[in-house]
């Protein structure tokens, strides 16, 4: 009796696993085109956005100052200084 129940339980589990093993339904990842993937959600504003913007501006100003310094040094070297 126990042997029949064990065999029936194994067969039932195999059938359930077989039914759940993706038989090619429409939501299968292999059938979804790459362009159909949803875009990431829009970026939400945070508390530090103003500070990040100021930091980017400061980096741009520093780059301008570095370029001006390099130009000044080049002219000074050309003048023989």
N, C-alpha and C positions, 0 to 999 in steps of 0.2 A: 504494500500500500504506500509506504513512504517512498519507495523507488518510483512509483508512478507519479506521485506528487512532485518529486524532484525533477523528473523528466518534463512534466507539464510546466513547472516553473521556469525551467531553462528554455523551453520552446517559447513560452510567453515572453520572456525577456528578450530572446533573439528577435521575435517578431516586432516588439516595441522598438528595439534599437534599429532594426531595419527600416521601420516606418519613420524614424526621426533622422535618418541619415541623409537628408537633403537630396531628394529625388529630382532636383532641377526645377524648383519653383521660381517664380518671377523675382523673388527677393534674393536670389543667389548672387553672391559677390562676383562670380565669374561672368555673369550676363549683364551686369551693370556697366554702362559705358563710362570711361574716365571723366567725361565732361558732365555727367549726371551727378557727380559728387557735390554735395551741398557746400556752399562757400562758408568760410568761418564766420562766426558772428561779428558784427561791427564792434570796434574797440570802444569800450565804455570809458568816459572821462574818469580820471582819478584825482586825488588830492594833490599830487605832486606834479601835475601837468605844467603848471606855471613855472615851477623850478626847473623842470626838464627843458622847457622852451628857453628860459634864460640861460641855461648851461649851453645849449646849442648856439645861441647868439654869441655867448662869450667865446666859444671855440672858433667861431667865424671871425670875430674881432682879433683873436690871438693869431690866427693864420694871416690876417691882413698886416698886423704889426710885425710878424716874423718876416713876411715878404718885404716890407719897407726897410727893416733892419738889414736884410741881406742885400738889398739894393744900395743902401747907404754904405755898407762895408765894401761892396764892389767898387763904388765910385771913389771911396777913400783909397783903396788899393791902386786904382788906376792913376790917381793923382800923385802916387808915390808916397803916401802918408804913413 
